[in-house]
């Protein structure tokens, strides 16, 4: 039995949730510091995966999911941004959106379009991240609306 076979479903969900946070942070860092994907992947895997946070808990991530979502978000950024623009209110292109939200939309869209994660899971996970970054704001509702619009356009059969 491999180690992954011994991980419970709840533990796997936590690992995927942490991984999504790492992807969002990596995209944000790439944009803000103008770093390459290779630089960010190396840093995150060497210094973030498995680090101890809050009461000694490990913040492990799924390296395969991390790399897959990050690469999809970077490689398909133009089409992802177009999809996002169509979901945003007119006169508010993605370039005018808060950089954290911009990274969040790119991660979520990459998962929906390229990784083929079920849209309802993606929406739930990324709205939770929006709550973490904007606990007092209206951003989580905004994220929910934009991701719902994006998912319905990208995967209409998932909502019939």
N, C-alpha and C positions, 0 to 999 in steps of 0.2 A: 504494500500500500504506500503510495507516495504521500508527501507532506500535504499536497493540495487536496487529496482525498480525505484527510483528517480535519480539514478546516470546515466548520459549520457554514450553513447558508448565510447566517447572520454575520459571521466573520467575513465571508466573501463580499457581502453587501457593504460592510464598513470599509474594507480594503478598496473597493471600487469607488466609494464616496470620497475617500482620502485621495485616491488617484485623480479624480475629477478636480478636486481642489488644487492639486499639484499642477495639472495641465493649465488650469485657469491662471495660476500664479506664473507659470513658465511663459505663457503667451504674453501676459502683462509685462514681465521682465524683458522679454525679447523686444517688445515694442518700445519700452521706456529706455532701455540701455543699448538698443540696437545690437543685440547679440544674435549670433547664429543659432540655429536649431541644435547643432552639434555641441556648442558651448553650454547651452541650457540643459540638454539631456545629460551631459557628463556631470554638471554641477548638481542637478537634482538627484541623480542616482547615487552619486558619491556622498552628498551632504544632507539630503532631506529624507530619502527612503530609509526607514528604520531608526530615525532619530527618536529620542525620548521627549515626550511632551506631557504636560498635565499628569501629575501623580505617577510618573514612570511608565505610562502606556506607550507602546510602540506605535508610531505613525507609519505603518508599512503601506506601500503602494504596490500596484500591479505594474511592473515595468513594461510588459507587453502592451497593456491597455494604454499606459502613459505615452509610449512612443507612437502607437497607432493613432490615437486621437490628436496628439500634437502634430504629427506629420500630416494628417488629413486636414487639420485646421490651417496649416501653413501652405500645403500644396494646393488646396482648393479655396484659398482665401477669397479670391475674386468672385467666384460663384457664390460662396457663402455670404459675402458682403452684399451681393446683389439680392439674394434671398432675404437677408435682414432688412435691406433698404425697402423692399416691397412690403415688409411687415410693419415698418415704422410709419409714423405720421408724416404726411407730406411736409417738406421743408426741414425735416430732421434726418438727414442722411447719417449713416453709421459713423462718419468722421466727426460728427458733432456730439456723439454719445460719450458718456463717461468712459474712460479707458478700461475700468474694471468690467463694466457692462459689455463693452465691445468685445473684450476677451471672453466673457461668459457666453455671449451669443455665438462667437466663433467656435468655441468648444462644443456647445450644445448642437449646433448645426452640423459640425463634423461627425458627431456621434450619430445623428439622425440619418444624414445623407450617405456617409462613407462607411461607418462602422455598422450601421443597420441596427443600432440599439432601438428597442421599441420606444416610440415617441413619448408615451405616457411616463415611462421610467425616466427618460431624459428631462422632461418638463418637471417632474417631481424633484429630481436630484438638483437641477440647476436653480429652481425656485428656492430650495433649501439653502443653496450657496448664496443666493441673493439676500436671504434673510440674515445669513451670517455676516455679510459685508455691509448691509444696510438695515440694521435691526429696527430702527425707528422710522425709516422712510417708506415712501410709496413704491420704491424700486421693485420689491418682490412682485407686487401686482402688475407692474409694467412688464417685468420679465415674463410672468405667466402669460400675459396677453400676446406679447411678441412671439414667444416660443410656440404658443398654441397656433397662431397664424402661420408661422413658418412650417410647423409640423403638418398642418392640414394641407398646405401647398405641396410640400415635399412627399407626403405619404397619405394621400386622400383616402386610400382603402383602409387605413388603420382607424378611420373615424366614421365609417359608414354604418 
